[in-house]
């Protein structure tokens, strides 16, 4: 949990710096690139976590991989390497994106369904999220998970509402087991 708090602190510092220098949109793009690259490259993630690879080699690899990013993002990489916290780079990038979205009033939500949402259902889900959060800028991601059988799981920020059939069956099974 400490690394998450640290990641939020670094992300907040970079967000404040980018606001002061007017580069917030550029840094946001950089952070999305960092998340995408780290998510796609298991080798890079393992290299950053390796105690065998020298700190300066990690810095060199990151500066090569992210050679097109802004000086604010390069500065973040330097600070993380210098403080031996480079393993949390992905968490910092994700935290930056979250903090940026909150500062812009953007509400992120994920709905997990057994089948893809139809446009009509998606519009109803968006309307409900807007009603619940008061946010007029909602970004909805739909993930498909057939194991939920039916219904949906809605996650808005840290809150999750599980209305899946698999969850309801699990509750029934627990109630039935407890009553025997």
C-alpha positions as semicolon CSV with decimal commas, in nm:
position;residue;x (nm);y (nm);z (nm)
1;X;0,000;0,000;0,000
2;X;0,295;0,232;0,064
3;X;0,390;0,228;-0,303
4;X;0,038;0,340;-0,396
5;X;0,058;0,638;-0,160
6;X;0,405;0,718;-0,293
7;X;0,278;0,690;-0,652
8;X;-0,004;0,934;-0,575
9;X;0,244;1,180;-0,420
10;X;0,472;1,167;-0,724
11;X;0,174;1,193;-0,959
12;X;0,037;1,495;-0,773
13;X;0,378;1,665;-0,789
14;X;0,403;1,605;-1,165
15;X;0,045;1,724;-1,218
16;X;0,112;2,044;-1,022
17;X;0,436;2,100;-1,214
18;X;0,267;2,043;-1,549
19;X;-0,015;2,283;-1,457
20;X;0,241;2,550;-1,366
21;X;0,428;2,502;-1,693
22;X;0,113;2,464;-1,907
23;X;0,211;2,116;-2,026
24;X;-0,064;1,911;-1,862
25;X;-0,208;1,776;-2,188
26;X;0,138;1,674;-2,310
27;X;0,222;1,499;-1,981
28;X;-0,120;1,327;-1,984
29;X;-0,035;1,186;-2,327
30;X;0,306;1,077;-2,191
31;X;0,147;0,903;-1,892
32;X;-0,097;0,717;-2,118
33;X;0,205;0,604;-2,324
34;X;0,387;0,488;-2,009
35;X;0,084;0,283;-1,901
36;X;0,047;0,131;-2,250
37;X;0,417;0,047;-2,291
38;X;0,454;-0,102;-1,942
39;X;0,129;-0,295;-1,988
40;X;0,250;-0,437;-2,319
41;X;0,608;-0,521;-2,221
42;X;0,657;-0,782;-1,952
43;X;1,033;-0,769;-2,019
44;X;1,047;-0,398;-1,940
45;X;0,845;-0,445;-1,620
46;X;1,076;-0,727;-1,510
47;X;1,387;-0,523;-1,593
48;X;1,264;-0,231;-1,381
49;X;1,197;-0,466;-1,087
50;X;1,526;-0,655;-1,117
51;X;1,776;-0,592;-0,836
52;X;2,052;-0,723;-1,066
53;X;2,018;-0,451;-1,330
54;X;2,210;-0,137;-1,238
55;X;2,020;0,182;-1,167
56;X;2,194;0,371;-1,446
57;X;2,109;0,093;-1,692
58;X;1,741;0,123;-1,594
59;X;1,761;0,501;-1,650
60;X;1,923;0,448;-1,992
61;X;1,659;0,194;-2,098
62;X;1,371;0,418;-1,987
63;X;1,519;0,724;-2,160
64;X;1,556;0,521;-2,480
65;X;1,206;0,370;-2,462
66;X;1,048;0,707;-2,375
67;X;1,278;0,934;-2,579
68;X;0,988;1,132;-2,726
69;X;0,825;1,231;-2,395
70;X;0,825;1,580;-2,244
71;X;1,096;1,713;-2,014
72;X;0,849;1,692;-1,722
73;X;0,808;1,319;-1,778
74;X;1,183;1,269;-1,825
75;X;1,230;1,459;-1,498
76;X;0,988;1,220;-1,327
77;X;1,185;0,921;-1,458
78;X;1,508;1,075;-1,327
79;X;1,358;1,142;-0,983
80;X;1,216;0,788;-0,959
81;X;1,549;0,636;-1,063
82;X;1,746;0,860;-0,823
83;X;1,512;0,770;-0,535
84;X;1,523;0,398;-0,626
85;X;1,145;0,403;-0,682
86;X;1,145;0,328;-1,056
87;X;0,936;0,015;-0,995
88;X;0,633;0,239;-0,926
89;X;0,654;0,426;-1,260
90;X;0,340;0,252;-1,390
91;X;0,151;0,329;-1,068
92;X;0,260;0,694;-1,089
93;X;0,137;0,716;-1,449
94;X;-0,198;0,559;-1,360
95;X;-0,234;0,786;-1,056
96;X;-0,153;1,091;-1,273
97;X;-0,429;0,997;-1,519
98;X;-0,676;0,946;-1,232
99;X;-0,584;1,278;-1,067
100;X;-0,607;1,458;-1,401
101;X;-0,950;1,311;-1,471
102;X;-1,074;1,410;-1,122
103;X;-0,941;1,765;-1,169
104;X;-1,136;1,786;-1,497
105;X;-1,456;1,645;-1,345
106;X;-1,430;1,328;-1,555
107;X;-1,590;1,022;-1,394
108;X;-1,450;0,686;-1,502
109;X;-1,669;0,380;-1,478
110;X;-1,637;0,018;-1,583
111;X;-1,932;-0,209;-1,642
112;X;-1,867;-0,581;-1,671
113;X;-2,129;-0,781;-1,854
114;X;-2,159;-1,135;-1,991
115;X;-2,225;-0,996;-2,341
116;X;-2,145;-0,662;-2,508
117;X;-2,366;-0,367;-2,417
118;X;-2,618;-0,250;-2,673
119;X;-2,618;0,125;-2,742
120;X;-2,956;0,156;-2,566
121;X;-2,835;-0,018;-2,247
122;X;-2,508;0,178;-2,256
123;X;-2,706;0,505;-2,267
124;X;-2,912;0,394;-1,965
125;X;-2,597;0,298;-1,772
126;X;-2,437;0,636;-1,854
127;X;-2,752;0,817;-1,739
128;X;-2,752;0,623;-1,410
129;X;-2,382;0,699;-1,349
130;X;-2,446;1,067;-1,416
131;X;-2,738;1,057;-1,171
132;X;-2,528;0,880;-0,904
133;X;-2,214;1,094;-0,937
134;X;-2,343;1,428;-1,062
135;X;-2,067;1,421;-1,325
136;X;-2,164;1,527;-1,675
137;X;-1,845;1,385;-1,828
138;X;-1,858;1,008;-1,780
139;X;-1,621;0,770;-1,957
140;X;-1,758;0,416;-1,961
141;X;-1,557;0,105;-2,036
142;X;-1,738;-0,221;-2,104
143;X;-1,555;-0,544;-2,027
144;X;-1,695;-0,883;-2,117
145;X;-1,676;-1,166;-1,863
146;X;-1,896;-1,464;-1,947
147;X;-1,838;-1,612;-1,600
148;X;-2,082;-1,359;-1,446
149;X;-2,355;-1,545;-1,641
150;X;-2,582;-1,239;-1,666
151;X;-2,655;-0,906;-1,503
152;X;-2,364;-0,667;-1,455
153;X;-2,089;-0,543;-1,225
154;X;-2,055;-0,164;-1,216
155;X;-1,741;0,000;-1,077
156;X;-1,730;0,377;-1,030
157;X;-1,405;0,487;-0,871
158;X;-1,367;0,280;-0,553
159;X;-1,733;0,176;-0,539
160;X;-1,854;-0,148;-0,689
161;X;-2,214;-0,265;-0,737
162;X;-2,238;-0,635;-0,819
163;X;-2,571;-0,729;-0,977
164;X;-2,437;-1,034;-1,158
165;X;-2,623;-1,362;-1,160
166;X;-2,304;-1,541;-1,048
167;X;-2,293;-1,315;-0,740
168;X;-2,661;-1,375;-0,662
169;X;-2,614;-1,752;-0,699
170;X;-2,315;-1,731;-0,463
171;X;-2,528;-1,550;-0,204
172;X;-2,804;-1,807;-0,233
173;X;-2,552;-2,089;-0,192
174;X;-2,405;-1,925;0,122
175;X;-2,752;-1,865;0,269
176;X;-2,853;-2,222;0,194
177;X;-2,530;-2,359;0,347
178;X;-2,577;-2,150;0,661
179;X;-2,936;-2,262;0,709
180;X;-2,851;-2,632;0,705
